[in-house]
Amino acid sequence: MPKHTYELSVAWTGNAGSGTSAYDAYSRDHLVRVAHKRAIEASSDPAFRGDSTRHNPEEFFVASLSSCHMLWYLHLCATNGVIVNAYVDDAVGTMQEERSGSGRFIDVLLRPKVTIGAGSDAALAARLHEEAHRFCFIANSVNCPVRCEPSIEVSTP
């Protein structure tokens, strides 16, 4: 079976002059770099002394699940004759902190709002979300539940 490798670099940019000499002595800012692409400015969640103007790993996690589901869904619609005109997912992930300071995601909810073309099969469009979920590389790789509550709207001609 084919294997795919994804390489990137994460570089800490938050040394305020004294490194990690104290918990509050450094910024959590960092850059995520992938060759030949723009760098993404990232930090930790503001609850963990991060910069609220930058993306954080928890957001990346939820975005990865949402994006993977969407891409599979669009593929399945294209190959099954369902015309998608618009797709927006207002996804939400819930992380639970433990007393030790660690944490884990306990749930991710995808809420795609899909607009399909007049004449497309709305029932099939809804079912294809289940198939997309089964194929999603990212959802197949995580240990928390990933739920999907889609809504389908048919465009008027």
DSSP file (Angstrom, degrees, kcal/mol; ACC not computed):
  #  RESIDUE AA STRUCTURE BP1 BP2  ACC     N-H-->O    O-->H-N    N-H-->O    O-->H-N    TCO  KAPPA ALPHA  PHI   PSI    X-CA   Y-CA   Z-CA
    1    1 A M              0   0    0      0, 0.0     2,-0.0     0, 0.0     0, 0.0   0.000 360.0 360.0 360.0 145.2    0.0    0.0    0.0
    2    2 A P        -     0   0    0      0, 0.0     2,-0.4     0, 0.0     0, 0.0  -0.324 360.0-154.5 -65.5 147.6    1.2    3.5   -0.7
    3    3 A K        -     0   0    0      2,-0.0     2,-0.4    -2,-0.0     0, 0.0  -0.950   2.6-156.6-120.7 146.3    2.6    5.6    2.1
    4    4 A H        -     0   0    0     -2,-0.4     2,-0.4     2,-0.0     0, 0.0  -0.973   3.1-156.9-124.2 137.3    2.7    9.4    2.3
    5    5 A T        -     0   0    0     -2,-0.4     2,-0.5     2,-0.0    -2,-0.0  -0.938   0.4-160.7-116.9 136.3    5.1   11.5    4.3
    6    6 A Y        -     0   0    0     -2,-0.4     2,-0.4     2,-0.0    -2,-0.0  -0.960  11.2-168.9-119.9 115.2    4.4   15.0    5.4
    7    7 A E        +     0   0    0     -2,-0.5    28,-0.3    28,-0.0     2,-0.3  -0.851  16.6 149.5-108.6 138.6    7.4   17.1    6.5
    8    8 A L        -     0   0    0     -2,-0.4     2,-0.4    26,-0.1    26,-0.2  -0.953  34.0-126.4-153.9 171.1    7.3   20.4    8.2
    9    9 A S  E     -A   33   0A   0     24,-3.0    24,-3.4    -2,-0.3     2,-0.5  -0.986   9.3-162.4-127.6 135.8    9.3   22.5   10.6
   10   10 A V  E     -A   32   0A   0     -2,-0.4     2,-0.5    22,-0.2    22,-0.2  -0.980  14.7-172.4-116.2 119.7    8.1   24.1   13.8
   11   11 A A  E     -A   31   0A   0     20,-2.5    20,-2.5    -2,-0.5     2,-0.3  -0.954  20.2-133.6-119.8 121.7   10.4   26.8   15.0
   12   12 A W  E     +A   30   0A   0     -2,-0.5    18,-0.3    18,-0.2     3,-0.1  -0.536  25.8 173.4 -69.9 131.4   10.0   28.5   18.4
   13   13 A T        +     0   0    0     16,-2.3    17,-0.2    -2,-0.3    -1,-0.1   0.166  51.6  96.2-121.6  14.3   10.3   32.3   18.1
   14   14 A G        +     0   0    0     15,-0.8    13,-2.7    13,-0.3     2,-0.8   0.169  36.7 131.3-100.3  18.4    9.4   33.3   21.6
   15   15 A N        -     0   0    0     11,-0.2    11,-0.1     1,-0.2     5,-0.1  -0.613  34.6-170.7 -72.4 112.4   12.8   33.7   23.3
   16   16 A A        -     0   0    0     -2,-0.8    -1,-0.2     9,-0.5    10,-0.1   0.282  63.4 -75.7 -88.0  10.4   12.4   37.1   25.1
   17   17 A G  S    S+     0   0    0      0, 0.0    -2,-0.1     0, 0.0     9,-0.1   0.092 128.0  57.8 121.2 -23.6   16.1   37.2   26.0
   18   18 A S  S >  S-     0   0    0      7,-0.4     3,-1.1     1,-0.4     8,-0.1   0.143  88.7-141.3-124.1  19.6   16.4   34.7   28.9
   19   19 A G  T 3   -     0   0    0      1,-0.2    -1,-0.4     2,-0.1    -3,-0.3  -0.264  68.4 -23.9  59.7-140.5   15.1   31.6   27.2
   20   20 A T  T 3  S+     0   0    0      1,-0.2    -1,-0.2    -5,-0.1     6,-0.1  -0.248  87.6 136.4 -99.0  44.1   12.9   29.4   29.4
   21   21 A S  S <  S+     0   0    0     -3,-1.1     2,-0.3    -2,-0.2    -1,-0.2   0.738  78.8   7.1 -64.3 -22.5   14.4   30.7   32.6
   22   22 A A  S >  S-     0   0    0     -3,-0.3     3,-1.8     1,-0.1     4,-0.3  -0.976  80.7-107.0-154.4 158.3   10.9   30.9   34.1
   23   23 A Y  T 3  S+     0   0    0     -2,-0.3     3,-0.4     1,-0.3    -1,-0.1   0.828 122.2  38.3 -58.4 -33.7    7.4   29.9   33.1
   24   24 A D  T 3  S+     0   0    0      1,-0.2    -1,-0.3    -3,-0.0    -4,-0.0   0.217  96.0  85.9-101.7  15.0    6.4   33.5   32.4
   25   25 A A  S <  S+     0   0    0     -3,-1.8    -9,-0.5    -7,-0.1    -7,-0.4   0.460  87.0  49.3 -94.4  -1.8    9.8   34.5   30.9
   26   26 A Y  S    S-     0   0    0     -3,-0.4     2,-0.2    -4,-0.3   -11,-0.2  -0.950  75.5-118.8-139.7 156.6    9.1   33.4   27.3
   27   27 A S        -     0   0    0    -13,-2.7   -13,-0.3    -2,-0.3    23,-0.1  -0.615  15.4-138.5 -89.4 152.2    6.5   33.7   24.6
   28   28 A R        +     0   0    0     21,-0.5    22,-0.1    -2,-0.2    -1,-0.1   0.324  60.0 132.6 -90.2   7.2    4.8   30.6   23.2
   29   29 A D        +     0   0    0     14,-0.1   -16,-2.3   -16,-0.1   -15,-0.8  -0.277  25.3 156.8 -64.2 142.3    5.1   32.0   19.7
   30   30 A H  E     -AB  12  42A   0     12,-2.7    12,-3.1   -18,-0.3     2,-0.4  -0.973  34.7-121.4-156.9 166.4    6.3   29.8   16.9
   31   31 A L  E     -AB  11  41A   0    -20,-2.5   -20,-2.5    -2,-0.3     2,-0.6  -0.934  11.6-150.9-115.8 138.6    6.2   29.4   13.2
   32   32 A V  E     -AB  10  40A   0      8,-2.4     8,-2.5    -2,-0.4     2,-0.4  -0.950  23.7-172.2-106.3 121.1    4.9   26.3   11.3
   33   33 A R  E     -A    9   0A   0    -24,-3.4   -24,-3.0    -2,-0.6     2,-0.4  -0.944  17.4-179.1-122.6 136.3    6.8   26.0    8.0
   34   34 A V    >   -     0   0    0     -2,-0.4     3,-1.8     3,-0.3   -26,-0.1  -0.995  47.0 -91.8-125.8 135.4    6.2   23.7    5.0
   35   35 A A  T 3  S+     0   0    0     -2,-0.4     3,-0.1   -28,-0.3   -28,-0.0  -0.139 107.8   6.6 -50.7 134.6    8.5   24.0    2.1
   36   36 A H  T 3  S+     0   0    0      1,-0.2     2,-0.3    -3,-0.0    -1,-0.3   0.670 112.3  98.0  67.6  20.7    7.3   26.4   -0.7
   37   37 A K  S <  S-     0   0    0     -3,-1.8    -3,-0.3     0, 0.0    -1,-0.2  -0.929  82.8 -90.6-132.3 158.7    4.4   27.6    1.4
   38   38 A R        -     0   0    0     -2,-0.3    -4,-0.2     1,-0.1     2,-0.1  -0.396  47.8-108.9 -65.6 144.3    3.8   30.7    3.6
   39   39 A A        -     0   0    0     -6,-0.1     2,-0.5    -2,-0.1    -6,-0.2  -0.442  26.2-134.3 -70.8 148.0    4.7   30.2    7.3
   40   40 A I  E     -B   32   0A   0     -8,-2.5    -8,-2.4    -2,-0.1     2,-0.5  -0.926  12.5-135.5-106.1 124.2    1.8   30.0    9.8
   41   41 A E  E     +B   31   0A   0     -2,-0.5    14,-1.4   -10,-0.2     2,-0.3  -0.685  36.6 171.9 -79.2 124.7    2.2   32.1   12.9
   42   42 A A  E     +Bc  30  55A   0    -12,-3.1   -12,-2.7    -2,-0.5     2,-0.3  -0.836  15.8 164.5-131.8 166.5    1.2   30.0   15.8
   43   43 A S        -     0   0    0     12,-2.3     2,-0.2    -2,-0.3   -14,-0.1  -0.837  43.7 -76.7-156.9-169.5    1.2   30.1   19.6
   44   44 A S        -     0   0    0     -2,-0.3    10,-0.2    12,-0.2     7,-0.1  -0.579  62.9 -77.0 -93.9 168.6   -0.5   28.3   22.5
   45   45 A D    > > -     0   0    0     -2,-0.2     3,-2.7     1,-0.1     5,-1.5  -0.344  44.9-114.8 -58.1 143.7   -4.1   28.8   23.5
   46   46 A P  G > 5S+     0   0    0      0, 0.0     3,-1.5     0, 0.0    -1,-0.1   0.796 116.2  67.3 -54.6 -27.7   -4.4   32.1   25.5
   47   47 A A  G 3 5S+     0   0    0      1,-0.3    -2,-0.1     2,-0.1    -3,-0.0   0.708 103.4  46.3 -64.3 -17.3   -5.4   30.0   28.5
   48   48 A F  G < 5S-     0   0    0     -3,-2.7    -1,-0.3   -20,-0.0    -4,-0.1  -0.165 134.7 -85.4-119.0  37.8   -1.8   28.7   28.4
   49   49 A R  T < 5S+     0   0    0     -3,-1.5   -21,-0.5     1,-0.2    -2,-0.1   0.716  84.6 144.4  69.8  25.6   -0.1   32.0   28.1
   50   50 A G      < -     0   0    0     -5,-1.5     2,-0.6    -7,-0.1    -1,-0.2  -0.387  58.4 -96.7 -91.6 171.5   -0.4   32.1   24.3
   51   51 A D    >   -     0   0    0      1,-0.1     3,-1.7     4,-0.1    -8,-0.1  -0.782  24.4-152.4 -89.0 117.5   -1.0   34.9   21.8
   52   52 A S  T 3  S+     0   0    0     -2,-0.6    -1,-0.1     1,-0.3     4,-0.1   0.625  92.1  64.1 -68.8 -12.5   -4.7   35.1   21.0
   53   53 A T  T 3  S+     0   0    0      2,-0.1     2,-0.3   -11,-0.0    -1,-0.3   0.510  97.0  69.0 -88.2  -3.8   -3.9   36.6   17.6
   54   54 A R  S <  S-     0   0    0     -3,-1.7   -12,-0.2   -10,-0.2     2,-0.1  -0.809  89.4-105.3-112.9 154.6   -2.2   33.5   16.4
   55   55 A H  B     -c   42   0A   0    -14,-1.4   -12,-2.3    -2,-0.3    -4,-0.1  -0.387  35.5-149.1 -70.5 154.3   -3.5   30.0   15.7
   56   56 A N    >>  -     0   0    0    -14,-0.2     4,-2.1    -2,-0.1     3,-0.5  -0.844  26.6-104.9-125.2 164.7   -2.9   27.3   18.2
   57   57 A P  H 3> S+     0   0    0      0, 0.0     4,-2.2     0, 0.0     5,-0.1   0.826 118.2  57.0 -57.9 -33.5   -2.4   23.5   17.9
   58   58 A E  H 3> S+     0   0    0      2,-0.2     4,-1.9     1,-0.2     5,-0.2   0.900 107.5  47.7 -66.6 -39.2   -5.9   22.8   19.2
   59   59 A E  H <> S+     0   0    0     -3,-0.5     4,-2.9     1,-0.2     5,-0.2   0.909 109.8  53.4 -65.0 -41.7   -7.4   24.8   16.4
   60   60 A F  H  X S+     0   0    0     -4,-2.1     4,-2.5     1,-0.2    -2,-0.2   0.891 106.6  53.8 -58.8 -39.5   -5.2   23.0   13.9
   61   61 A F  H  X S+     0   0    0     -4,-2.2     4,-1.8     2,-0.2    -1,-0.2   0.951 112.6  41.1 -60.7 -51.4   -6.5   19.7   15.2
   62   62 A V  H  X S+     0   0    0     -4,-1.9     4,-2.4     1,-0.2    -2,-0.2   0.904 114.9  52.4 -65.3 -41.5  -10.1   20.7   14.7
   63   63 A A  H  X S+     0   0    0     -4,-2.9     4,-3.0     1,-0.2     5,-0.2   0.875 106.5  54.1 -62.5 -37.4   -9.4   22.3   11.4
   64   64 A S  H  X S+     0   0    0     -4,-2.5     4,-2.3    -5,-0.2     5,-0.2   0.918 110.3  46.0 -63.3 -43.3   -7.6   19.2   10.2
   65   65 A L  H  X S+     0   0    0     -4,-1.8     4,-2.1     2,-0.2    -2,-0.2   0.928 115.9  45.6 -64.3 -44.9  -10.6   17.0   11.0
   66   66 A S  H  X S+     0   0    0     -4,-2.4     4,-2.4     2,-0.2    -2,-0.2   0.927 114.6  47.2 -64.5 -45.8  -13.0   19.5    9.3
   67   67 A S  H  X S+     0   0    0     -4,-3.0     4,-2.6     2,-0.2     5,-0.2   0.908 111.8  49.6 -64.2 -44.2  -10.9   20.0    6.2
   68   68 A C  H  X S+     0   0    0     -4,-2.3     4,-2.2    -5,-0.2     5,-0.2   0.924 112.1  48.4 -62.5 -44.9  -10.3   16.2    5.7
   69   69 A H  H  X S+     0   0    0     -4,-2.1     4,-2.7    -5,-0.2    -2,-0.2   0.933 112.2  49.5 -60.2 -46.1  -14.0   15.5    6.0
   70   70 A M  H  X S+     0   0    0     -4,-2.4     4,-2.9     1,-0.2     5,-0.2   0.924 109.7  50.1 -60.8 -45.8  -14.9   18.3    3.6
   71   71 A L  H  X S+     0   0    0     -4,-2.6     4,-1.9     1,-0.2    -1,-0.2   0.902 113.4  45.6 -63.7 -40.8  -12.4   17.2    1.0
   72   72 A W  H  X S+     0   0    0     -4,-2.2     4,-2.8    -5,-0.2    -1,-0.2   0.921 112.9  51.8 -64.5 -42.8  -13.6   13.6    1.1
   73   73 A Y  H  X S+     0   0    0     -4,-2.7     4,-2.7    -5,-0.2    -2,-0.2   0.934 109.4  48.2 -60.4 -48.0  -17.2   14.8    1.0
   74   74 A L  H  X S+     0   0    0     -4,-2.9     4,-2.4     1,-0.2    -1,-0.2   0.902 112.3  50.4 -60.1 -41.3  -16.6   17.0   -2.1
   75   75 A H  H  X S+     0   0    0     -4,-1.9     4,-2.2    -5,-0.2    -2,-0.2   0.942 111.8  46.9 -60.2 -48.8  -14.9   14.1   -3.8
   76   76 A L  H  X S+     0   0    0     -4,-2.8     4,-0.9     1,-0.2    -2,-0.2   0.876 111.9  50.5 -65.2 -37.4  -17.7   11.7   -3.1
   77   77 A C  H ><>S+     0   0    0     -4,-2.7     5,-2.4    -5,-0.2     3,-0.7   0.933 109.7  51.2 -64.0 -44.5  -20.3   14.2   -4.2
   78   78 A A  H ><5S+     0   0    0     -4,-2.4     3,-0.6     1,-0.2    -2,-0.2   0.887 113.3  44.2 -60.4 -40.0  -18.4   14.7   -7.5
   79   79 A T  H 3<5S+     0   0    0     -4,-2.2    -1,-0.2     1,-0.2    -2,-0.2   0.593 115.8  48.4 -83.5  -9.1  -18.2   11.0   -8.2
   80   80 A N  T <<5S-     0   0    0     -4,-0.9    -1,-0.2    -3,-0.7    -2,-0.2   0.240 115.5-106.0-114.0  11.8  -21.9   10.4   -7.2
   81   81 A G  T < 5S+     0   0    0     -3,-0.6     2,-0.6    -4,-0.4    -3,-0.2   0.701  72.2 138.2  77.0  19.8  -23.5   13.2   -9.3
   82   82 A V      < -     0   0    0     -5,-2.4     2,-0.7    -6,-0.2    -1,-0.2  -0.888  45.4-144.7 -99.1 122.0  -24.3   15.6   -6.4
   83   83 A I        -     0   0    0     -2,-0.6    34,-2.6    34,-0.2     2,-0.6  -0.774  11.9-161.5 -90.3 113.1  -23.5   19.2   -7.3
   84   84 A V  E     +D  116   0B   0     -2,-0.7    32,-0.3    32,-0.2     3,-0.1  -0.841  16.4 172.9 -94.9 125.2  -22.2   21.1   -4.3
   85   85 A N  E     +     0   0B   0     30,-3.3     2,-0.3    -2,-0.6    31,-0.2   0.675  68.6  10.1-102.1 -24.5  -22.4   24.9   -4.6
   86   86 A A  E     -D  115   0B   0     29,-1.5    29,-2.5     2,-0.0    -1,-0.3  -0.989  56.6-176.6-155.4 149.3  -21.4   25.9   -1.1
   87   87 A Y  E     +D  114   0B   0     -2,-0.3     2,-0.4    27,-0.2    27,-0.2  -0.934   8.0 167.5-151.3 121.7  -19.9   24.2    2.0
   88   88 A V  E     -D  113   0B   0     25,-1.8    25,-3.5    -2,-0.3     2,-0.6  -0.993  13.8-163.6-136.1 129.1  -19.2   25.8    5.4
   89   89 A D  E     -D  112   0B   0     -2,-0.4     2,-1.2    23,-0.3   -23,-0.0  -0.954   8.4-166.0-116.1 116.5  -18.4   23.8    8.5
   90   90 A D        -     0   0    0     21,-1.1     2,-0.1    -2,-0.6    -2,-0.0  -0.673  29.6-176.7 -95.1  76.9  -18.7   25.6   11.9
   91   91 A A        -     0   0    0     -2,-1.2     2,-0.4    19,-0.1    19,-0.2  -0.366  12.9-165.8 -79.6 153.3  -16.8   22.8   13.7
   92   92 A V  E     -F  109   0C   0     17,-2.4    17,-3.3    -2,-0.1     2,-0.4  -0.995   3.3-164.5-141.7 134.4  -16.2   22.7   17.4
   93   93 A G  E     -F  108   0C   0     -2,-0.4     2,-0.5    15,-0.2    15,-0.2  -0.926   9.1-149.2-117.1 144.5  -13.8   20.6   19.5
   94   94 A T  E     -F  107   0C   0     13,-3.2    12,-2.9    -2,-0.4    13,-1.2  -0.958  12.0-171.2-117.0 122.8  -13.9   20.1   23.2
   95   95 A M  E     -F  105   0C   0     -2,-0.5     2,-0.5    10,-0.3    10,-0.3  -0.906   9.1-151.8-111.5 139.9  -10.7   19.5   25.2
   96   96 A Q  E     -F  104   0C   0      8,-2.9     8,-1.8    -2,-0.4     2,-0.3  -0.948   8.9-144.0-113.8 126.0  -10.7   18.5   28.8
   97   97 A E  E     -F  103   0C   0     -2,-0.5     6,-0.3     6,-0.2     2,-0.2  -0.612  13.3-142.6 -83.8 147.3   -7.8   19.4   31.1
   98   98 A E    >   -     0   0    0      4,-3.4     3,-1.9    -2,-0.3    -1,-0.0  -0.674  26.8-107.8-103.0 162.1   -6.7   17.0   33.7
   99   99 A R  T 3  S+     0   0    0      1,-0.3    -1,-0.1    -2,-0.2     4,-0.0   0.822 118.8  62.6 -57.6 -31.5   -5.5   17.9   37.3
  100  100 A S  T 3  S-     0   0    0      1,-0.1    -1,-0.3     2,-0.0     3,-0.1   0.651 121.0-107.5 -69.6 -14.3   -2.0   17.0   36.2
  101  101 A G  S <  S+     0   0    0     -3,-1.9    -2,-0.1     1,-0.4    -1,-0.1   0.197  87.1 111.2 103.0 -14.8   -2.1   19.8   33.6
  102  102 A S        -     0   0    0     -5,-0.1    -4,-3.4     1,-0.0    -1,-0.4  -0.199  44.4-179.9 -78.4-178.7   -2.4   17.4   30.7
  103  103 A G  E     -F   97   0C   0     -6,-0.3     2,-0.3    -3,-0.1    -6,-0.2  -0.979  15.0-156.9-168.6 173.8   -5.5   17.2   28.6
  104  104 A R  E     -F   96   0C   0     -8,-1.8    -8,-2.9    -2,-0.3     2,-0.3  -0.984  32.9 -97.1-159.2 155.2   -7.1   15.5   25.6
  105  105 A F  E     -F   95   0C   0     -2,-0.3   -10,-0.3   -10,-0.3     3,-0.1  -0.602  31.0-178.0 -74.4 134.6   -9.9   16.1   23.2
  106  106 A I  E     +     0   0C   0    -12,-2.9     2,-0.3     1,-0.4   -11,-0.2   0.509  65.7   5.3-109.6  -9.5  -13.1   14.4   24.3
  107  107 A D  E     -F   94   0C   0    -13,-1.2   -13,-3.2    37,-0.1     2,-0.4  -0.916  49.6-164.7-171.1 142.1  -15.2   15.3   21.3
  108  108 A V  E     -Fg  93 146C   0     37,-1.8    39,-3.2    -2,-0.3     2,-0.5  -0.996  13.1-163.2-131.0 131.6  -15.2   17.0   17.9
  109  109 A L  E     -Fg  92 147C   0    -17,-3.3   -17,-2.4    -2,-0.4     2,-0.4  -0.961   2.5-160.3-117.9 119.6  -18.4   18.0   16.3
  110  110 A L  E     - g   0 148C   0     37,-3.2    39,-3.0    -2,-0.5   -19,-0.1  -0.832   7.4-176.1 -94.7 134.4  -18.5   18.9   12.5
  111  111 A R        -     0   0    0     -2,-0.4   -21,-1.1    37,-0.2     2,-0.2  -0.509   9.4-176.6-130.0  64.1  -21.5   20.9   11.5
  112  112 A P  E     -D   89   0B   0      0, 0.0    39,-2.5     0, 0.0     2,-0.6  -0.414  14.3-157.0 -69.3 134.4  -21.3   21.3    7.7
  113  113 A K  E     -De  88 151B   0    -25,-3.5   -25,-1.8    37,-0.2     2,-0.4  -0.956  19.8-171.7-108.1 113.8  -23.9   23.4    6.0
  114  114 A V  E     -De  87 152B   0     37,-2.9    39,-2.9    -2,-0.6     2,-0.6  -0.904  16.7-160.5-115.8 132.2  -24.0   22.3    2.4
  115  115 A T  E     -De  86 153B   0    -29,-2.5   -30,-3.3    -2,-0.4   -29,-1.5  -0.957  17.1-169.4-109.5 122.1  -25.9   23.9   -0.5
  116  116 A I  E     -De  84 154B   0     37,-3.0    39,-3.6    -2,-0.6   -32,-0.2  -0.749  26.9 -94.9-110.0 158.5  -26.5   21.5   -3.4
  117  117 A G    >   -     0   0    0    -34,-2.6     3,-2.3    -2,-0.3   -34,-0.2  -0.303  47.7 -89.9 -69.9 151.6  -27.7   22.3   -6.9
  118  118 A A  T 3  S+     0   0    0      1,-0.3    -1,-0.1    36,-0.1     3,-0.1  -0.382 117.5  30.5 -57.1 135.2  -31.4   21.9   -7.9
  119  119 A G  T 3  S+     0   0    0      1,-0.4    -1,-0.3    36,-0.1     2,-0.2   0.199  90.2 123.0  94.7 -15.4  -31.9   18.4   -9.1
  120  120 A S  S <  S-     0   0    0     -3,-2.3     2,-0.8   -37,-0.1    -1,-0.4  -0.511  73.9-104.9 -76.1 150.7  -29.2   16.9   -6.9
  121  121 A D     >  -     0   0    0    -40,-0.2     4,-2.5     1,-0.2     5,-0.1  -0.667  29.4-167.1 -81.2 107.7  -30.4   14.1   -4.5
  122  122 A A  H  > S+     0   0    0     -2,-0.8     4,-2.0     1,-0.2    -1,-0.2   0.861  87.3  53.2 -65.2 -37.2  -30.6   15.6   -1.0
  123  123 A A  H  > S+     0   0    0      2,-0.2     4,-2.2     1,-0.2    -1,-0.2   0.917 111.6  45.5 -65.5 -42.3  -30.9   12.2    0.6
  124  124 A L  H  > S+     0   0    0      2,-0.2     4,-2.3     1,-0.2    -2,-0.2   0.912 109.6  55.7 -65.3 -42.1  -27.8   11.0   -1.1
  125  125 A A  H  < S+     0   0    0     -4,-2.5     4,-0.5     1,-0.2    -2,-0.2   0.893 109.7  46.7 -57.6 -39.9  -26.0   14.2   -0.3
  126  126 A A  H >X S+     0   0    0     -4,-2.0     3,-1.1     1,-0.2     4,-0.6   0.917 111.3  50.7 -68.4 -43.6  -26.7   13.5    3.4
  127  127 A R  H >X S+     0   0    0     -4,-2.2     4,-1.4     1,-0.3     3,-0.9   0.829  98.0  67.3 -64.1 -32.2  -25.6    9.9    3.3
  128  128 A L  H 3X S+     0   0    0     -4,-2.3     4,-2.6     1,-0.3    -1,-0.3   0.734  89.0  66.1 -64.7 -20.3  -22.3   10.8    1.6
  129  129 A H  H <> S+     0   0    0     -3,-1.1     4,-2.2    -4,-0.5    -1,-0.3   0.901  99.8  50.9 -64.9 -38.9  -21.3   12.5    4.9
  130  130 A E  H <X S+     0   0    0     -3,-0.9     4,-1.7    -4,-0.6    -2,-0.2   0.914 112.0  46.4 -63.2 -42.1  -21.3    9.1    6.6
  131  131 A E  H  X S+     0   0    0     -4,-1.4     4,-1.6     2,-0.2    -2,-0.2   0.911 110.1  53.1 -67.3 -41.6  -19.1    7.7    3.8
  132  132 A A  H  X S+     0   0    0     -4,-2.6     4,-1.7     1,-0.2    -1,-0.2   0.899 107.2  53.2 -58.8 -40.4  -16.8   10.7    4.0
  133  133 A H  H  < S+     0   0    0     -4,-2.2    -1,-0.2     1,-0.2    -2,-0.2   0.897 107.0  51.1 -62.7 -40.3  -16.4   10.1    7.7
  134  134 A R  H  < S+     0   0    0     -4,-1.7    -1,-0.2     1,-0.2    -2,-0.2   0.819 115.8  42.1 -66.6 -29.7  -15.4    6.5    7.1
  135  135 A F  H  < S+     0   0    0     -4,-1.6    -1,-0.2    -3,-0.1    -2,-0.2   0.687  81.9 119.8 -89.8 -19.9  -12.7    7.6    4.6
  136  136 A C     X  -     0   0    0     -4,-1.7     4,-1.9    -5,-0.2     5,-0.1  -0.250  52.1-154.4 -57.9 118.2  -11.3   10.6    6.4
  137  137 A F  T  4 S+     0   0    0      1,-0.2     4,-0.2     2,-0.2    -1,-0.2   0.892  93.0  46.1 -58.7 -42.4   -7.6   10.0    7.1
  138  138 A I  T >4 S+     0   0    0      1,-0.2     3,-1.8   -74,-0.2     4,-0.5   0.933 110.6  50.3 -72.3 -45.9   -7.5   12.3   10.1
  139  139 A A  G >4 S+     0   0    0      1,-0.3     3,-0.8     2,-0.2    -1,-0.2   0.850 108.3  55.3 -60.5 -33.0  -10.7   11.0   11.8
  140  140 A N  G 3< S+     0   0    0     -4,-1.9    -1,-0.3     1,-0.2    -2,-0.2   0.556 107.4  52.4 -73.8  -6.7   -9.4    7.5   11.4
  141  141 A S  G <  S+     0   0    0     -3,-1.8     2,-0.2    -4,-0.2    -1,-0.2   0.430  94.1  80.7-110.0  -1.2   -6.2    8.5   13.3
  142  142 A V    <   -     0   0    0     -3,-0.8     4,-0.1    -4,-0.5     0, 0.0  -0.689  63.6-143.7-110.6 161.3   -7.6   10.1   16.4
  143  143 A N  S    S+     0   0    0     -2,-0.2    -1,-0.1     2,-0.1    -4,-0.0   0.194  74.7  81.6-110.0  16.6   -8.9    8.5   19.7
  144  144 A C  S    S-     0   0    0     -5,-0.1   -37,-0.1     1,-0.0    -2,-0.1  -0.854  90.9 -91.2-113.3 157.4  -11.8   10.9   20.4
  145  145 A P        -     0   0    0      0, 0.0   -37,-1.8     0, 0.0     2,-0.5  -0.409  33.6-160.9 -64.8 138.8  -15.3   10.8   18.9
  146  146 A V  E     -g  108   0C   0    -39,-0.2     2,-0.3    -2,-0.1   -37,-0.2  -0.970  13.8-171.6-120.8 112.8  -15.7   12.8   15.8
  147  147 A R  E     -g  109   0C   0    -39,-3.2   -37,-3.2    -2,-0.5     2,-0.4  -0.713  10.2-153.6-105.8 155.9  -19.4   13.5   15.1
  148  148 A C  E     +g  110   0C   0     -2,-0.3   -37,-0.2   -39,-0.2   -39,-0.1  -0.984  14.4 177.0-133.8 123.5  -21.0   15.0   12.1
  149  149 A E        -     0   0    0    -39,-3.0     2,-0.1    -2,-0.4    -2,-0.0  -0.755  22.0-176.7-123.1  82.0  -24.3   16.9   12.1
  150  150 A P        -     0   0    0      0, 0.0     2,-0.4     0, 0.0   -37,-0.2  -0.375  16.2-155.2 -80.4 157.2  -24.7   18.1    8.5
  151  151 A S  E     -e  113   0B   0    -39,-2.5   -37,-2.9    -2,-0.1     2,-0.5  -0.997   9.3-156.1-127.0 139.2  -27.5   20.2    7.1
  152  152 A I  E     -e  114   0B   0     -2,-0.4     2,-0.4   -39,-0.2   -37,-0.2  -0.950   9.3-175.4-118.2 129.7  -28.4   20.1    3.4
  153  153 A E  E     -e  115   0B   0    -39,-2.9   -37,-3.0    -2,-0.5     2,-0.5  -0.982  17.7-140.6-123.2 137.3  -30.1   22.9    1.5
  154  154 A V  E     -e  116   0B   0     -2,-0.4   -37,-0.2   -39,-0.2   -36,-0.1  -0.858  22.7-122.8 -99.1 127.1  -31.1   22.6   -2.2
  155  155 A S        -     0   0    0    -39,-3.6   -36,-0.1    -2,-0.5    -1,-0.0  -0.332  23.8-122.4 -62.7 145.2  -30.6   25.7   -4.3
  156  156 A T              0   0    0      1,-0.1   -38,-0.1   -38,-0.1    -1,-0.1  -0.743 360.0 360.0 -88.5 140.8  -33.7   27.0   -6.0
  157  157 A P              0   0    0      0, 0.0    -1,-0.1     0, 0.0    -2,-0.1   0.517 360.0 360.0 -66.5 360.0  -33.4   27.2   -9.8
